[in-house]
Amino acid sequence: MKVLEKSTPCELCMSRKFSLFANLSEPHLCHLSDHKNFITHKKGQILYYEGTKPLGVFCINDGVVKVFKTASNGKEQIIRLAKKGDFLGYTSLLGEEAYSNSATIIEDAKICFVPKESFLKVLAEDTEFHRRVTKALCHDLGIMEDKLTDATQKSIRERLAFTLLKLSETYGIDGEAGEKIDIVLTREEIAGLVGTATETVIRLLSEFKKDDLIDFQGKKIIVQDKKALARLSDFYG
């Protein structure tokens, strides 16, 4: 169930420093505050569906959102895991296209929805914000190109090692046994990130554990040897 809550003004939002809204002027921040909706989402809820029309952009205040495409066979290919400060939906909005992917909540999230008119108003009036959005679009394109290259040139083992490193980099917490990836992902979701079958991920994770590269703490993964994973993930190494 989505819960509409009283939102924190954008100028007082602690998550704003992680977002594209970081350096907006006070008048623009006030405009966004006056027009946005602040909504609490529970794990498993859909934020938007592929093929539907964007009516604004989403800014994540807290939580984790899975962005994915669904193949004709029903299998998910995860494009990214969006976190605090990330924007969602702005590429489709700016391109005046339907969403090219879907998004669902995988950790309880608080998300601000900014209507199209308000977002475009700030974009048109603030040249520095326009520059940051353009830079973000180029960055996203570069990431997709890298993913395409990895899919054709790297083995599944290498892609899994790289995925674990990136998850550790983003969600890692130091502990006595290593760095714990402090986010719960199903084996299907890890397979969706890597771009392979769930059975293959299960087998490779077991092999990584046997080789002392990782360990498990309940449903969470502990990275024990980042250097070995880095060597394994480097196709050109």
C-alpha positions in Angstrom: 0.0 0.0 0.0 1.4 3.4 -1.0 1.2 6.0 1.8 1.1 9.7 1.0 2.9 11.6 3.8 3.7 15.1 4.7 7.0 15.8 2.9 10.2 17.4 4.1 10.8 20.7 2.1 13.4 20.1 -0.6 15.7 22.8 0.9 15.8 20.8 4.2 16.1 17.3 2.6 19.2 15.4 3.6 19.1 13.2 0.6 19.1 16.1 -1.8 22.9 16.4 -1.6 23.1 13.0 -3.4 20.8 14.0 -6.2 20.7 16.2 -9.3 18.8 18.7 -7.2 21.8 19.2 -5.0 22.7 22.8 -6.0 19.3 24.3 -7.0 18.5 27.8 -6.1 16.1 28.4 -3.2 13.2 29.6 -5.4 13.4 26.5 -7.5 13.6 24.3 -4.4 10.5 26.0 -3.0 8.7 25.4 -6.3 9.5 21.7 -6.2 8.4 21.5 -2.6 5.1 23.1 -3.4 4.3 20.7 -6.2 5.9 17.3 -5.3 4.2 14.3 -3.6 6.1 12.4 -0.9 5.1 8.7 -0.8 6.2 5.7 1.3 6.4 2.5 -0.6 6.6 -1.1 0.8 8.9 -3.8 -0.5 7.4 -5.5 -3.6 5.3 -2.6 -4.8 5.5 -1.5 -8.4 6.6 2.1 -8.9 5.9 2.1 -12.7 5.3 -0.3 -15.5 7.2 -0.6 -18.8 5.1 0.8 -21.7 3.2 3.4 -19.6 3.5 7.1 -20.0 5.6 9.1 -17.6 3.8 11.9 -15.8 6.9 13.1 -13.9 10.1 12.0 -12.3 10.9 10.0 -9.1 13.6 11.1 -6.7 14.5 8.4 -4.1 14.7 9.8 -0.6 15.4 6.4 1.0 15.3 2.7 0.1 16.3 0.7 -3.0 14.4 0.3 -6.3 15.0 -2.3 -8.9 14.8 -1.1 -12.5 14.3 -4.0 -15.0 13.0 -5.2 -18.3 10.9 -8.3 -18.8 11.7 -10.6 -21.7 9.0 -12.4 -23.7 9.6 -15.6 -21.6 9.0 -13.6 -18.4 12.6 -13.5 -17.3 13.8 -10.2 -15.7 17.0 -8.4 -16.8 17.9 -6.0 -14.1 19.2 -2.7 -15.5 20.2 -1.1 -12.2 19.5 -0.9 -8.5 18.6 2.7 -7.7 19.3 4.2 -4.3 19.0 7.3 -2.2 19.4 10.5 -4.3 18.8 8.7 -7.7 16.3 9.9 -10.3 14.0 7.5 -12.1 11.9 8.1 -15.2 13.6 11.3 -16.4 15.0 9.7 -19.6 11.6 8.6 -20.8 10.1 11.9 -19.8 12.6 14.0 -21.7 12.4 11.7 -24.7 8.6 12.0 -24.6 8.4 8.2 -24.7 6.7 5.5 -22.7 8.8 3.9 -20.0 11.3 1.5 -21.5 11.5 -0.5 -18.3 9.7 -1.2 -15.0 10.6 -0.4 -11.4 9.7 -2.1 -8.2 10.6 -1.6 -4.6 13.1 -4.1 -3.1 13.7 -2.3 0.2 11.0 -0.1 1.8 11.4 3.3 0.2 10.4 6.9 0.6 10.1 8.6 -2.8 9.3 12.1 -4.0 7.3 12.4 -7.2 7.8 15.6 -9.2 5.2 16.4 -11.8 6.4 16.8 -15.4 5.5 20.5 -15.6 7.5 21.4 -12.4 10.5 19.3 -13.5 10.6 20.9 -17.0 10.2 24.4 -15.6 13.3 24.0 -13.4 15.2 22.4 -16.2 14.4 25.3 -18.6 15.2 28.0 -16.1 18.4 26.6 -14.4 21.2 26.2 -16.9 23.5 24.5 -14.3 20.8 21.9 -13.6 20.3 21.4 -17.3 24.0 20.7 -17.6 23.9 18.2 -14.8 20.9 16.4 -16.2 22.6 16.2 -19.6 25.8 14.8 -18.0 23.7 12.2 -16.2 22.1 11.1 -19.4 25.5 10.7 -21.0 26.7 8.8 -18.0 23.7 6.4 -18.2 24.4 5.8 -21.9 28.0 5.0 -21.1 27.0 2.5 -18.5 24.6 0.8 -20.9 27.4 0.5 -23.5 29.7 -1.0 -20.9 27.0 -3.5 -20.0 26.6 -4.5 -23.6 30.3 -5.0 -24.0 30.5 -7.1 -20.9 27.6 -9.2 -22.0 29.5 -10.1 -25.2 33.1 -10.2 -24.0 33.1 -11.4 -20.4 32.2 -14.8 -19.1 29.4 -15.3 -16.6 31.9 -15.9 -13.8 33.6 -12.6 -14.5 30.3 -10.7 -14.7 29.2 -12.2 -11.3 32.5 -11.3 -9.7 32.1 -7.7 -11.0 28.5 -7.5 -9.8 29.5 -8.6 -6.3 32.2 -6.0 -6.3 29.8 -3.2 -7.3 27.3 -4.3 -4.8 30.0 -4.3 -2.1 31.1 -0.8 -3.2 27.6 0.6 -3.0 26.1 -1.4 0.0 29.1 -2.8 1.8 29.5 -2.6 5.5 32.9 -3.6 7.1 32.8 -6.5 9.6 35.2 -9.0 11.2 34.7 -11.6 8.5 34.8 -9.2 5.5 32.6 -6.7 3.9 28.9 -7.5 4.1 26.6 -6.5 1.2 23.9 -5.0 3.3 21.0 -5.6 0.9 18.9 -8.7 0.5 18.7 -9.9 -3.1 17.2 -13.2 -4.2 19.3 -15.5 -6.4 16.9 -14.6 -9.2 17.6 -10.9 -8.8 21.4 -11.5 -8.8 21.0 -13.6 -12.0 19.0 -10.7 -13.4 21.9 -8.3 -12.6 24.4 -10.6 -14.2 22.3 -11.6 -17.1 22.2 -15.4 -16.7 20.2 -18.3 -15.4 19.4 -18.6 -11.7 20.9 -22.1 -11.6 24.2 -20.8 -12.9 24.4 -18.1 -10.2 23.6 -20.6 -7.5 26.4 -22.8 -8.7 28.9 -20.0 -9.1 28.2 -18.5 -5.7 28.8 -22.0 -4.2 32.1 -22.1 -6.0 33.0 -18.6 -4.8 32.3 -19.7 -1.3 34.4 -22.8 -1.6 37.3 -20.7 -2.9 36.9 -18.3 0.1 36.0 -15.4 -2.1 32.6 -14.9 -0.3 30.6 -16.2 2.6 27.0 -16.0 3.7 25.3 -14.4 6.7 21.7 -15.4 6.5 20.4 -14.1 3.1 23.3 -11.6 2.8 26.6 -12.1 1.1 30.0 -11.3 2.7 32.8 -10.4 0.4 36.0 -11.9 1.9 38.5 -11.4 -0.8 37.9 -8.2 -2.9 41.3 -8.4 -4.6 40.7 -11.9 -5.8 37.2 -10.9 -7.1 38.7 -7.9 -8.8 41.3 -10.0 -10.6 38.6 -12.5 -11.6 36.3 -9.8 -12.9 39.0 -8.2 -15.1 38.6 -9.7 -18.5 41.7 -8.0 -19.8 43.8 -8.7 -16.7 
